[in-house]
Amino acid sequence: MSTKVKWYNDPQMVGSFLLFLPPVGIYGVYKSETIAPKWKRLTYGTVVLVLILFELVN
């Protein structure tokens, strides 16, 4: 009997979602148990930076 790996614990899947469906990818980073905390902080920081830049441009 094989164990089923959740999609958010597969870093490659989460990375793909970050590129093609960012809201789903961000949720995957939040839920993941295998992604290191430094990469989670980097992802959150990048999202915040992009949102701030969008606000400044608008």
C-alpha positions as CSV (number, residue, x, y, z in Angstrom):
1,M,0.0,0.0,0.0
2,S,1.6,3.3,-1.1
3,T,1.1,6.5,0.8
4,K,-0.4,9.4,-1.1
5,V,1.7,12.6,-1.1
6,K,-0.3,15.8,-0.8
7,W,0.2,18.2,-3.7
8,Y,1.3,21.0,-1.4
9,N,4.2,18.8,0.0
10,D,5.7,18.5,-3.5
11,P,8.0,21.5,-4.0
12,Q,8.0,21.2,-7.8
13,M,4.2,21.2,-7.9
14,V,4.0,24.2,-5.6
15,G,6.6,26.0,-7.8
16,S,4.6,25.4,-10.9
17,F,1.5,26.7,-9.3
18,L,3.4,29.8,-8.1
19,L,4.2,30.5,-11.8
20,F,0.9,29.6,-13.4
21,L,-1.7,30.0,-10.7
22,P,-0.2,32.3,-8.0
23,P,-3.1,32.2,-5.5
24,V,-3.0,28.4,-5.4
25,G,0.8,28.4,-5.2
26,I,0.8,30.8,-2.3
27,Y,-1.7,28.6,-0.5
28,G,0.6,25.6,-1.3
29,V,3.6,27.4,0.3
30,Y,1.5,28.2,3.3
31,K,0.3,24.6,3.8
32,S,3.6,22.8,2.9
33,E,5.4,20.8,5.5
34,T,8.5,20.2,3.3
35,I,9.4,23.7,2.1
36,A,12.0,25.3,4.4
37,P,10.9,28.3,6.4
38,K,13.5,30.5,4.7
39,W,11.9,29.8,1.3
40,K,8.4,30.5,2.8
41,R,9.6,33.9,4.1
42,L,11.2,34.6,0.7
43,T,8.0,33.8,-1.1
44,Y,5.9,35.9,1.2
45,G,8.3,38.8,1.0
46,T,8.3,38.7,-2.8
47,V,4.5,38.7,-2.8
48,V,4.4,41.7,-0.5
49,L,7.0,43.5,-2.6
50,V,5.1,42.9,-5.8
51,L,1.8,44.2,-4.2
52,I,3.6,47.3,-2.9
53,L,5.1,48.0,-6.3
54,F,1.7,47.5,-8.0
55,E,0.2,50.0,-5.5
56,L,2.9,52.5,-6.2
57,V,2.5,52.3,-10.0
58,N,-1.3,52.7,-9.7
